[in-house]
Amino acid sequence: MNISAKTGTIMRLALVIFIYFVTVYQPAIAVIGITADEDVKPVPYDNGHEHSSTAEPSSEAKVFSEVARGQMLYENHCTSCHESTVYIRTKRKATNYKEVGNWVKQRADWLNLGWGTVEKQEVMQYLNERYYKYPLAE
C-alpha cells in the first residue's frame, strides 16, 4: 500500500469518527444545555458538608433530574406528534397541573409506552416547568 492510499484510508477513518461524534455526542450536549459561551466549572467535592454513601440528593437536584428525564422521555416519544406550539396556544386543553397529568397519562397509555407513574410524573413536571407554569397540585 502506497502513502497516498494510506492517507486516503486515514482520512476516511477520521471522517467516520467525526460523523460519529457529531451524531452521538452533540445531541447529548444540547440536552444538558452546555454552550460554547458558557464557562463550565467543576463542582468542588468538599463543600463543607459531610459526605456519605447514603446521602439523599437535594430537592433541587431531584427536581432538575426529573425535569431532565421528563424532557428526554418527551423528546423521544411525544415530539413526533406534538410541537411546542401546542403548549403556547391561547386555548389550551389543560388548564391546571392535574389536567396536564391527565393528558400525559392518557397519551402514554394510549400509545402503550409502558411508562409507570414515575415516568408520567417526570414528563408532567417537565411540561409544566417548560410551558405551563401552573401551581403544583396539592
C-alpha positions in Angstrom: 0.0 0.0 0.0 1.5 3.3 -1.0 1.5 6.5 1.0 -1.4 8.1 -0.9 -3.7 5.0 -0.3 -2.7 5.1 3.5 -3.5 8.8 3.6 -6.9 8.2 2.0 -7.7 5.4 4.4 -6.7 7.6 7.4 -8.8 10.5 6.1 -11.9 8.2 5.6 -11.4 6.9 9.2 -11.2 10.4 10.5 -14.3 11.4 8.7 -16.2 8.4 10.1 -15.1 9.3 13.6 -16.1 12.9 13.1 -19.6 11.9 11.9 -20.0 9.5 14.8 -19.1 12.3 17.3 -21.5 14.8 15.7 -24.4 12.4 15.7 -23.9 10.8 19.1 -22.3 13.4 21.4 -23.7 16.7 20.0 -27.4 15.9 20.8 -26.3 14.9 24.3 -24.5 18.2 24.8 -27.7 20.1 23.6 -29.9 18.2 26.1 -27.7 19.2 29.1 -27.6 22.8 27.8 -23.8 23.5 27.5 -23.0 26.2 25.0 -19.6 27.3 23.8 -20.1 30.6 25.5 -20.5 29.2 29.0 -17.7 28.8 31.4 -18.2 25.3 32.8 -16.6 25.0 36.2 -16.2 21.7 38.1 -18.2 21.4 41.3 -15.8 21.1 44.2 -16.1 17.8 46.1 -15.6 19.3 49.6 -18.4 21.8 50.0 -18.4 21.8 53.8 -21.0 19.0 54.1 -20.4 15.6 55.4 -20.4 13.0 52.6 -21.8 9.6 52.9 -22.8 6.9 50.5 -26.4 7.1 51.8 -26.8 10.8 51.4 -30.0 11.8 49.6 -29.8 14.3 46.8 -31.2 17.8 47.5 -34.7 18.6 46.5 -33.4 20.9 43.8 -31.3 18.1 42.4 -34.3 15.8 42.3 -36.4 18.3 40.5 -33.7 19.0 38.0 -33.1 15.3 37.3 -36.9 14.7 37.0 -37.3 17.6 34.6 -34.2 16.4 32.6 -35.5 12.8 32.4 -39.0 14.1 31.6 -37.6 16.2 28.8 -35.8 13.1 27.4 -38.9 11.0 27.6 -41.0 13.7 26.0 -38.5 14.4 23.2 -38.1 10.6 22.4 -41.8 9.8 22.5 -44.0 12.8 22.1 -42.4 15.3 19.6 -43.2 13.1 16.6 -46.8 14.4 17.0 -46.5 17.4 19.3 -44.6 20.6 18.5 -44.0 23.3 21.1 -46.8 25.4 19.5 -49.3 23.0 21.1 -48.4 24.3 24.6 -48.3 28.0 23.9 -51.6 28.4 22.1 -54.3 30.5 23.8 -56.9 27.8 24.0 -55.1 25.2 26.0 -56.8 21.8 26.7 -55.0 21.5 30.0 -56.0 24.4 32.3 -54.2 23.2 35.5 -51.5 21.0 36.7 -53.8 18.0 37.3 -55.1 18.2 33.7 -51.6 18.2 32.3 -51.1 14.9 34.2 -54.3 13.5 32.8 -53.3 14.3 29.3 -49.8 12.7 29.8 -51.3 9.6 31.4 -53.9 9.3 28.7 -51.4 9.6 25.8 -48.8 7.3 27.4 -51.4 4.6 28.0 -53.0 5.1 24.5 -49.5 4.7 22.9 -48.6 1.7 25.1 -45.3 3.3 26.1 -45.0 1.2 29.2 -44.5 4.2 31.4 -45.1 3.8 35.1 -46.3 6.5 37.5 -42.7 7.9 37.9 -42.2 8.4 34.2 -45.6 10.1 33.7 -44.9 12.4 36.6 -41.5 13.3 35.2 -43.0 14.2 31.8 -45.8 16.1 33.5 -43.3 18.1 35.6 -41.1 18.8 32.5 -44.1 20.1 30.5 -45.3 22.2 33.5 -41.8 23.7 34.1 -41.2 24.3 30.4 -44.6 25.5 29.1 -47.5 25.7 31.5 -46.1 27.1 34.8 -49.3 26.0 36.7 -49.1 25.8 40.5 -48.4 22.3 41.7 -51.4 20.2 42.7 -51.7 19.6 46.4 
